[in-house]
Amino acid sequence: MIECQNLVRDFGEFRAVAGVSFQIPRGTICALLGPNGAGKSTIVKMLTGLLPPTAGTISVAGLDPAKDALALKKICGILPEGLGLFDDLTIEEHIALSGPIYSLSARETSARGDQLLRLLDLEHGRHTFLSECSHGMRKKTSLALALLHNPRVLFLDEPFEGVDPVTSKTIRDLLAVIAGRGITVFLTSHMLSIIDRLAGQILMLRKGRIVWNSEISEVGQPLEDLYFDLVEPPRTEDLEWLGA
């Protein structure tokens, strides 16, 4: 469903992504893990057509994001790094305006929107302007928009960051269900404890390079331990003045 070969992205003299290759089968939840600045969001932007690669090839459901951008947008749901929302619109207005973009009728948009708002605990705030929403409400609104048109592929940049524990569990359960129905999910996250129970495939990124690519069943140790070994060890220092 998703395939990259020797993917490279340069920003001037800086190489943010260096020869990345991977394949993700249909209906898989794949988690891309790595520290801030490792290149995770850059990869997501290339996969979704927001950034052209400097070199390499990308195929998403048989489409090249650089050549088939419009067709790709019709089959993808995207929770972007910046959420892509408008402060002067309400949550409900975002839903209502998004449906017709994907050729959904007003009735279908309303029905799906009502279900998503209930599921994500946004129903009480449906008439709230985004400028007045908390970060968690904004994150959930962007996720609702990504799901509204029943995408074949879902790209989620840090879906669990900034949401409450109940919503986090709701999102995890929802992703597991839709992956079982054939939707491919590609997400980035720092929440290793969540990913350990959710993802079927793990990619670890360090300084723009893939240092681990396997099914979760092949990890063979706690995911956190593998991450610390391959990607970024925890920092330690004795601050002897604390508690003195």
Buried (B, 14 or more C-beta within 10 A) or exposed (E): BBBBBEBBBBEEEEBBBBBBEBBBEEBBBBBBBBBEEBBBBBBBBBBBBBBEBBEBEBBBBEBBBBEBEEBBBBBBBBBBBEBEBEEEBBBBBBBBEBBEEBEBEEEBBBEBBBBBBEBBBBBEBBEBBBEEBEEBBBBBBBBBBBBBBEBBBBBBBBBBBBBEEEBBEBBBEBBBEBBEEEBBBBBBBBBBEBBBEBBBBBBBBBBBBBBBBEEBEEBEEEBEEBBEEBBBEEEEEEEEEEEE
